[in-house]
């Protein structure tokens, strides 16, 4: 990749702070996912939460990817609108979301929707709501295999849940869902060993269910574990970040040769004192859940330190202060692209070094039609 590949020739047409989407790198990443899975599209279920854009989904569908995972109703909605074959909402539905899910499913009969449960109360709610609508909800049981964020541990509680599902006539059990996003070791051998240890009992449990549920599947992991799970042909994989890529995974997942496709564009807006420049990249424009030194890596700036951020300002300590001017452009790779995308309304689409279009980040909204 050329050292200055990110430079936008008609940068005067790109506002800041904003995100530029580089179409060549996006296509590379989509094709790379397909290549890694050896074209077995039934085993590829990318997560929409990273990109949230109908235009990106269109490109994925054009590449033969038709099954998706989502976290929100709007993410599932844009996938169905684009023509997805199936969408799993891998976020346990509570409150009004159950009715919204049923309305969404009814509106898009050509898309097979499913969701997750990890307790009897949620199963009971889904079953009763589906029965009222004379519908049937496809569900996966969410398994806690070590992350301790959601899911049910393998044991007596899971056995009770499986037994309860047998009387839920409006629920259709499709398999198990296990997310291991906490396993991010830089050394792939170490990471893979931990991933396989974490999923072993899940696979054993699924195998025991096969006499009653011969078609049951296991949906595994995210981007960090993608290169491990893809080696096992019985697993459905769910990478997401790799579609756009970011600095965080770029440093950790060296075996995954994806390219940064979403770059932050920011401008210098002040030089308040010697050695200090201020840019218009505050924590309203880049994910701020990490420490200040792990939020953005500037591509065209050397020997710098991001000192602080407020809502609309980023304060940077630099060398050669005199060479910078107010209005100068900086390009940066976000450490975590998923929440960063969610802070913006649209991206500037860059082809052959020029802005050619703008795509809406539609599913950053909490509600669309449903």
N, C-alpha and C positions, 0 to 999 in steps of 0.2 A: 504494500500500500504506500502511495506517495506520501512524503512527509507532510505536505500541505493539502491533502485530499479534501479537507473539510472547508477550505476557503470558498466563500460564496461570491461569485463574480459580480452579481447585481445585488450586493448586500444592502444597497440603499432602499430596496423594496422590502426588506425584512425588518420588522419592528423588534424591539427588545424591551424587557427580557422575553424570550420566546424559545420554542423548540423547532429545530430544523430536522426534517426527516429525509435521509439520503436514500433515494429509491434503489440505487445499485446495491447498497449494503443490505437493505431490506430484502430484496430478491435473493441475495446470497444466503441470508439467514434462513429464509423459508425453504429454499432448495437444500440447504445443509441439513435441516431437520428431516426432510424427506429421504435424503441419502443415508443418514445415520440409521434410520429405521428400515432401510433397504426397501423402501417403497410400500411397506405393509401398512396401508392407511388405517386399517382396522385397529392397529396398535398405537395410533397417534391421536392424542386428544389435547391439543394445545390450550393453555389457559388464556382467556380473553383479557383478564385483569391488567395485563401489562400494556396492551395497545389501545383497547377501548374504541377502536375506529372501524366503521363499516368498510372504508376503502382498503384497510389492511386485511380485513376478513375476506374481501373480494379477491385479493391476490392469493390468499391462502387457499380459498376454494378453487381458484384457477389452477393451483398446483396439485389439486387432488385431495386436499385436506377437507374433511366434511364433518368431523366430530370435534366438539369443543367442550371445555370446562369453563365455568363462570363462577363469580362470587356474588353477583347481584342480578336482580330482575332486568335492569336495563342492558347489562352485558348479554344476558341470554336473549333478550329481545332483538338486539341488533344482529346477533348471529342467525336467529330464525329469519329475520327480514332479509338477510343476505343469501339464505338458502341452505343453512346448515342441516345436515341429516339428523344429528342428535346434539343435545346440550345437557350437560350435567351441572346443576347448580350445587357446588360443593361447599355450601354454607347453610347450616341448619335453619330451616324456615321457622320464624316465630311471628306472632302478631298478625297484622294484615297481609304479610308476605305470602301466607298460605293461600288466601283468596286471590291475590295477584298472580300467583303461580298457576292456579287453576284457570284463571281467565286467559293468561298467556298461552297455556297449553291448548285451550279450546280455540283460540284465534289462529294458531299455527298448526293445523292438524298434520301437516307434512313433515314436521320436526318432532322427533321423539325426545321429550323432556324427561329428566329424572332429577332426583335430589337425594340428600343424605339424611340419615337419622342416627342417633347414638343413645336413645333412651325410649322407654315404653310410653311416656307421656307424649312425646313428639309423634311417635307412631300412631298413638290413639287419636291425636288431633288431626293428622293427615288423613287417616282412615275415615274419620267421621265427616270431615269436610268433603272428601272425595265422594263418599256415599251420598251426601246431600245433593251433589251435582251429577250423580250417576256416572261418575268418572272412575278411572283407575290410575293411581300414581305409581310410577316406577321408582324404586328406592334402592340405594346402596347403604350398607351399614358402615358408618365412619369408625375406623379402628384407631385407637391411640397406641401407636407402636413406638413411643418414646419421646415425642415432642411435647406432650402434656399441654397441648393447646386446645384440642377438641377430640372427640371420639370416645369410644368405650374400650377398655382394656379387655384382652382375651381372658375369659374366666367365667364364673357362674353368672355374672350379670349379662354377659353376651349370650349365654345359653338361654337365659330367661327371655331376652329380647327376641331371639330366633323363635322360641316357642310361641311368644305372643303374636308374631307376624303370621303364624299359621291360621289365626282366627281373624286376621285383618283382610277381609275379602276385597277391599278396595285398594289394597297395596300389592304391588308385584315386586318381589325381591329379585334383584339383578346381580348382586355380588357385593364385594367388599371394597372400601376405599381407604387407602393408607397414605398419609402425607408425611414425609420425613425431611422437611425443609430445614431442620436443625443440624443436619449432617452436611458440613461444608468444608471438610478438611482439604487443604491445598494438595496434599499427596493423594492422587487418585486411588492408589492401592489401599491406603488407610481408609479413605472415604468409602470405597466399595465394600471393604470388609465390614464396616459398621452398618452400611445400608443392608447388606445381605443378612447380617445378624438380626437386624430389626424387622425384616420382612419374612424371615423363616417361619415363625409361628403363625403369621397371617396366612401364608400359603398352605401350611399344614391344616389350619382350621378350614380353609376353603375346600381343600381336598376332601375333608370329612363330610362336607355338605353336598358333594357332587352326586351321590345317589338320589337325593331329593331334588337337587337343583343342578342338573348336568350342564346347563348353559351359563352358570354363574361365572363372573369374571372378577379380576382384581385390577383396580386402577391405582397406579403407584406414583408417588413422588411429584417433583417439580423439576426445575432446571438443574440444580446441583446433582440430583440422582439420576438424571435422564440417561447419562452414558453408562450407568450401571444397569438400570432396569431394562434398557433396550436390548441387552444381551440375553434376556430370558424371554422366549417367544410366547409364554403364557400371560405376560403382563401388558397392560395398557399403560402407556406413558403420558405424562402431562407436563411437558416443558412450557414455559411462558415467557420468561425474561429474555430468552435467546432470540426471540423475534426482533427485538430492538437492541438488546445487549446493554451492558453498563460497565462502569469502572470496577464496581465491587466484584462481580462475577468474573470479569476479565482478568483480575488479579488472582482469583482463587481457582478457577476452573481451566487450567492451562490446556487440558486435553480437548476442550471444546473450542473449535476454531470459528467462532462467530465474530462478526464485525460490528462495531458501534454504528447503529443506524439512526440514533436520535441524539442530537447535539444541542446543548444550550447556547444561545446567542445572547451576549450581554454587551453593554457599552459603558465606557468610562463616563461618569457624569460629574466628577469633581476630583480635584487634587488638593485636598484641604490643608495639608502640611507636607513638608519634605519627607520623601520616602513612602508616602501613603497615597493610594488611588482609591476612589470609591466607584463601584459599578452599580447598575440598576438591578442586580440579582440578589434580592432579599430572600428570606425564608418563605415568602409566599410564592416563590418561583422555582425552588428546588427543594427536594425532600430534606427536612431538617431533623429527622429522628436520630441521626448519627452525630457524633462529635463534630465540631467545626472543621477539623482537618480531614473529615471523611464525608464530604457533601458534593464536592465538584473538583475535578482535575482539569486545569486549563491546558489546552493544547498548544497555544501560541504565547505562553508566558513561562519564563524560566526564573528560578531563584526567587520564589514568592512565598508568602504565607497569608492565608485567609484568616484575618484576625477576628472578625466578628460579622454578624449579620443582624439586621433588624427587618422589619416587614418588607421594605422596598430598597434596602441598601446592603451592599457587601463591601466591607472595608479590607483592603489588601495591602500588605507591606511588600514593597518591590525594591529591587536594585535599579540603577540607571533611571531614576525617577524622571529626569529631565526629558527623556526621549518619548514619554507618553503625553498624549493630548486628550483633552475632553472630546468625546465622540469616537475615540478609537474602539475597535471591535475586539472582544475576546470570545473565544470558542471553548466550551468546556463539556467534558463527559460527566454526567451525574453519577454519583456512587450507587444510587438506587433509582432506577428509571421508573418503576411501577408507580410509586406515589408522586414522583415528579410529573409524569404525564397527567395525573389526575388534577394537577394545579393549573392546567392550561386549557383553553377553549379550542385551540387548533394548532396544527403544525404547518410549517412552510415546507413544501415538497421540493427537494433539490434533485435535479437531473443534470448530469454533465456540468456540474459546478454552478448551475443557475436555478433560481427559484422559478418554478413553472406552474405551481398550483398551491392551494391551501386545503387541508383536510380537517374536517371537524372531529374533535374528540368527543363523540356523541355520548358515550356511556359513562362519562364522568358525572353526568347528572344522576340524581338519586331516583328520578322517575321520568319515564318517557310517556308512552301511552298506557302502560299497565302498571 
